[in-house]
Structure formats: C-alpha cells, structure tokens
C-alpha cells in the first residue's frame, strides 16, 4: 500500500480515515520507462547500485528513482510541521 506522506501525517494522528490518501502499489519506474527514462525502484540500500551504475554510464536518458519509504517511521520534519495543526 502506498500513501501521500503529508496527508498521512496530518490526518492519521487525529484518527481520521486514510482511505482517500492511500493507494495500491504503483510501479512508477515502469511508467517512467514508458516515457523513455531509465528507472529504478529503491527499497534497500543495495538497490542504489543501479543509480551508481547509471552515474558511471553514458547517461543517455534521464533517471527516475522510485524511492519506497517505510510506513513505520514517518518523516520527522513532517511530523514536526503538522504538530499542533
């Protein structure tokens, strides 16, 4: 399951339903490849090897990095930004 991070941080702690800000898994890298990008999905540090390879290569197409983040540890700066709102 994916989600819009800011909305999750804003509405989740207040107990509001998150069904309108959550969406099924999406392969954004595949969409980017369809538009001529080189693309990689990053879930672990090891996945960053593809980025290193792109940097070392000819870079004949832009690179899109679909960075997946974990749900159990939100962005600290978003939590701080929405505190008290």
Legacy VTK file of the C-alpha trace (Angstrom):
# vtk DataFile Version 3.0
C-alpha trace
ASCII
DATASET POLYDATA
POINTS 85 float
0.000 0.000 0.000
1.272 3.465 -0.847
0.213 6.787 0.612
0.662 10.513 0.340
3.013 11.155 3.248
1.953 14.649 4.259
-1.710 13.698 4.440
-0.967 10.569 6.465
0.986 12.653 8.979
-1.707 15.291 9.098
-4.834 13.128 9.347
-3.564 9.850 10.822
-2.657 11.055 14.314
-6.087 12.656 14.627
-7.753 9.315 13.899
-9.270 10.374 10.576
-9.761 7.662 7.936
-6.887 7.418 5.477
-8.681 5.620 2.647
-8.637 8.706 0.403
-4.857 9.200 0.781
-3.790 5.573 0.408
-3.452 3.809 -2.938
-2.467 0.368 -4.238
1.185 -0.389 -5.008
2.246 1.506 -8.124
5.276 0.795 -10.320
6.283 4.372 -11.024
9.578 3.166 -12.517
7.671 1.207 -15.181
5.672 4.309 -16.083
8.900 6.314 -16.392
10.464 3.674 -18.654
7.392 4.002 -20.862
8.320 7.671 -21.319
11.929 6.878 -22.227
13.547 7.266 -18.828
15.913 4.842 -17.238
14.323 3.977 -13.926
14.921 2.047 -10.752
12.798 1.187 -7.746
14.710 1.538 -4.483
13.593 -0.338 -1.392
17.006 -1.112 0.138
20.493 0.360 0.089
21.558 -2.434 -2.260
19.043 -1.169 -4.820
21.066 2.048 -5.064
23.684 0.124 -7.079
21.526 0.794 -10.154
21.861 4.538 -9.505
25.639 4.178 -9.185
25.705 2.258 -12.485
23.653 4.980 -14.198
26.007 7.708 -12.935
29.026 5.747 -14.213
27.364 5.060 -17.570
26.612 7.184 -20.611
23.521 8.811 -19.027
21.793 8.967 -22.396
18.367 9.185 -20.748
17.210 10.800 -17.508
16.996 8.546 -14.463
13.897 8.326 -12.302
14.335 6.879 -8.824
11.132 5.491 -7.322
12.212 5.540 -3.680
9.904 3.490 -1.487
9.901 4.516 2.151
8.741 2.525 5.128
5.475 3.191 6.864
6.647 2.573 10.446
8.944 5.584 10.520
7.476 8.757 9.126
9.407 11.811 8.060
10.394 13.630 11.248
10.104 17.022 9.589
6.502 16.328 8.517
5.546 15.190 11.996
7.076 18.363 13.387
5.434 20.558 10.737
1.961 19.182 11.452
2.277 19.152 15.234
-0.373 21.430 16.628
-2.378 21.850 13.407
LINES 1 86
85 0 1 2 3 4 5 6 7 8 9 10 11 12 13 14 15 16 17 18 19 20 21 22 23 24 25 26 27 28 29 30 31 32 33 34 35 36 37 38 39 40 41 42 43 44 45 46 47 48 49 50 51 52 53 54 55 56 57 58 59 60 61 62 63 64 65 66 67 68 69 70 71 72 73 74 75 76 77 78 79 80 81 82 83 84
